[in-house]
Amino acid sequence: MPTASKLIPRPPATCWRHFTAAEGLIGWVPGLRRARVVATLPDGLPLEVAFEFATSRTYSLVYTYDVAARAVTWSPRIGQRDAVRGSARFDAEDDGTRVTYTLEASDGRSPAEVALGDPHALLDAFARWVARAPA
């Protein structure tokens, strides 16, 4: 599974909070038109999120969390042919957070869509977005 890692100069709690907030995903995921929480866990974290992209791709992902380790994984539930699977981890390091991000596109994606899902590009987009987000 393709992996990227980046040091973001924000605290781990800030990065975690913004990454796990489904309503913020349209701020940094290329081509995402809508992210709707379908179900939440008792602690309020999204359990399932439905996605709608400009490319007419739609799918939902189910999330599993290790809150103590600030780690999250996701896998497709609906629309598996169009979906992605992956993980993210947020570790305190120096003056910020080391984010490790993996993402694997399904076989149903075009080469251009696979390029949009490059984990390095997505992690860079997240870093730019969280740098502007409130602490």
DAVENLIN-V875569 format. One record per pair of residues at least 6 apart in sequence whose ideal C-beta (glycine too) atoms are under 6 Angstrom apart, sorted by the first residue. I is the first residue (numbers start at 1). J is the second residue. If there is no record, write none. Layout:
# DAVENLIN-V875569
i-><I,I>
j-><J,J>
This chain:
# DAVENLIN-V875569
i-><1,1,2,3,4,4,4,4,5,6,6,6,7,7,8,8,8,8,8,9,9,10,10,12,12,12,12,14,15,15,15,16,16,18,18,18,20,22,22,22,22,25,25,26,27,28,28,28,30,31,31,32,33,33,34,35,35,36,37,37,38,38,39,39,40,40,41,45,46,48,48,49,50,51,52,57,58,59,59,59,59,59,60,60,61,62,62,63,63,64,65,70,71,72,73,74,75,76,81,81,82,83,84,84,85,86,86,87,88,89,90,90,91,101,101,103,103,105,105>
j-><102,104,119,102,101,119,120,123,100,99,123,127,96,98,15,96,97,99,127,95,96,96,130,70,90,92,97,135,90,97,130,70,90,24,130,133,45,35,37,46,49,32,35,32,129,125,126,129,116,53,54,53,52,54,52,49,51,50,46,49,48,50,47,48,46,47,47,65,63,60,62,61,60,59,58,82,79,76,78,79,82,83,77,78,74,75,77,72,74,73,72,90,89,88,87,86,85,83,106,108,108,106,103,105,104,102,103,102,101,100,97,99,98,119,123,117,119,114,117>
